[in-house]
Structure formats: C-alpha cells, structure tokens
Amino acid sequence: MSDTTDIIFKAMRLSTAHMPNLDPEWGEVRYTETEYGFVFWPTEYVEELPDWLRPINQYALDNDIEIVEFDQDNYTFDQFKEYDW
C-alpha cells in the first residue's frame, strides 16, 4: 500500500492563450492532445524545448508541478506570454 505522496501530485492549469497557436511545436517534451487543448509533463531537458514553452516548463519544475494542462477554458497567468490568434 502506498502513502498519499505516491498518488497525489501538483498540476497547473493554463489557458491555451499561452500557446503560440492551436498546433504548437512541442520539441521532445512528452505531451498529449485533449478534447480542448493539451497536457504536457515538464522536463529537465530544456534544450529540447521550443522557446514558448521554456518559461512555463521552468516554472513547473521550480514549483514541483508534475503536469501542465492547456485548455481553452482555463485561466491566463500574467507571468507567461499570451498569444493573440
């Protein structure tokens, strides 16, 4: 039996407005498409990331966030660039 530290983790929910377009370049990061956006798993291999994703990835790593969801209904976060498309 696992304790809760093995089954509970932190996630960050961001608007797709933080993506440069609806079909962005992800580089070598692990991600998947969802019905209304994308989910990605932050990585320490930042050289493999496109420029738009680096600050979001770094914020996630710095704050022990294990998964990031981009969804059209999520909120924007002033720290990250917003794209008008």
Secondary structure as UniProt FT lines:
FT   HELIX           4..6
FT   STRAND          10..15
FT   HELIX           16..18
FT   TURN            27..28
FT   STRAND          30..33
FT   STRAND          37..41
FT   HELIX           46..48
FT   TURN            51..53
FT   HELIX           54..62
FT   TURN            63..64
FT   STRAND          65..71
FT   TURN            72..73
FT   TURN            78..79
//
